[in-house]
């Protein structure tokens, strides 16, 4: 519906009305009903997001070749252990929209499924990861029960206890029920499940609000009984999820019922009289927030990111689409708000969200949360599990969602990140069950390009008292030589053949991403640096390696990481330079990568580790390791000495460590004179020019 008011006046009026509404003392239930009535009839008054910056000069950054290239943090499928019993019941919301039905054919075109929405999405701004494409499960059809067998298997293996299926009932007519029927009839699918009645009308806006109604809801006492009688068949299944020993039924929007208290009373009475017994009724806090008992429910379920309000981050965007009218928010604020929210005063089942971006549903006008990551999601999940256990009666944790592909809320493997979020789920479950392991696990990561320089590194490492495991990346051309040298050294190692791309930076990021998932805490990063454009390139390499690992320094630095959990990165003394003075041709790219990770202004005195050799606590690099960077972003090797993505990231390691709240120190800070260079304190840096 067009709005005749000018945009500025409409925006000002909307925010004035919203402020007055929030300040008016109204009971929560009444507030929810009034809000939804306004959005149903005046939803077009909601202003567009503030504009980002339109592209200027060169082409905006986005994938130009393919949209399914794996990110450096891609996680493959891996078997893993789970504690028994699980520390919490994790329930993932499940969308059954991935198969054709006659109604969708008529409303959206022949052959429509949710995949059509998913594949049409495009990036609207730099760093916008669209489209979000499926990984190992492919573009599945949920009429094929084998797909659901595979989904259930993955859910079990990664710590998910149950799926909560959205159920669509419209006055006796059901939609998208085929997958649920297949699940109910196939008793070999070994996973618990429950139902959430998505009881809103269907409209062309995909949010149940106003607009053109495709199929409406007509709630009535007769429909209440018909509904509960129908779903009772599901609740009688032995796999149906129970909370406090009672079958659980979720309602998505209690506020649209004419008298929800009478409806829940009818359901409870019918269940007691027809062999179901008492039931656990919960509503989803997607649109409503009233105290559950006032509505006739036993509990509510958190449902982030719905019912949240955060400042827009649109002004930070570099637009790909100059006409973009969507809203962008900071996912970290969503997670923080949930974890710091005071107790509700009623039973509230915790809910978490791995990521969110509904651009596919609303092209050019989507709602996107940036700066999510598997590691941050895992931390939020651990917090939610702990909160659920602290309740008088333990609560399950609900995850939004398993497969909401068009809303970007997905646990399933995706093409770009693989099993990253499922892996984070399993690691959270294991960590919450066993606690953090004692001590730290350390390793050395070496990128080898020059065989003679690698031999020098091995000579230093074999002298260590405690030899950490060694990971070596190298091109195929020298892999056989290196393998022989490694075997002769007696050092525990793994050799990985890599493409000659991204210098030492890309291989390090790929290996570090893998190691942090497998419990390694600290890494020493080295490489066979020669810098042939410098006369003193070999001196540079040898000085760096000696300061970090020679003459027993490696053991002492490792002990410092053991003793100081806030120690983030240890740089060679004399090689921690001021970024502003040694930025070279890299600051535009440095700022872009920092912005992509949600790091604000970089302080002028920020340091960077010249030569990119250092000790680092891997956890502090999580935001860097989980950026949507791909190998193709690093470009082809052409002997560049500055201005590449690798050079930019080299300048950001200390920035990321500081952003994580960890300390940046030098070997001199830790070891005193034994960790310092022999150069005079004010001597010019001999290995790079200022600029």
Buried (B, 14 or more C-beta within 10 A) or exposed (E): EEEEEEEEEBBEEBEEEBEEEEEEEBEEBEBBBBBBEBBBEBBBBBBBBBBBBBBEEEEBBBBEEEBEBBBBBBBEBBEBEBEEEBBBBBBBBBBBBBBBBEBBEEBBEEEBBBBBBBBBBBBBBBBBBBBBBBBBBEEBEBBEBEBBBBBBEBBBBBBBBBBBBBBBBBBEEBBBBBBBEBBBEEEEBEBBBBBBBBBBBBBEBBBBBBBEEBBEBEBEEEBBBEBBEBBBEBBEBEBBBBBEEBBBBBBBBBBBBEEBBEBBEBBBEBBEEEEBEEBBBBBBBBBBBBBBEEBBBBBBBBBBBBBBEBEBBBEBBBBBBEEBBBBBBBBBBBBEBBBEEEEBEBBBBBBBBBBBBBBBBBBBBBBBBBBBBBBBBBBBBBBBBBBBBEBEEBBBBBBBBBBBBBBBBBBBBBBBBBBBBBBBBBBBBBBBBEEEEEEBBBBBBBBBBBBEBBBBBBEBBEEBEEBBBBBBBBBEEBBEBBBEBBEEBEBEBEBBEBBBBBBBBBBBBBBBBBBBBEEBBBBBBBBBBBBEEBEEBBEBBBBBBBBBBBEEBBBBBBEBBBEBEEBBBBBBBBBBBEBBBBBBBBBEBBBBBBBBBBBEEBEEEBBBBBBBBBBBBBBBBBBBBBBBBBBEBBEEEEEEEEEBBBBBBBBBBBBBBBBBEBBBBBBBBBBEEBBBBEEEEEEEBBBBEEE
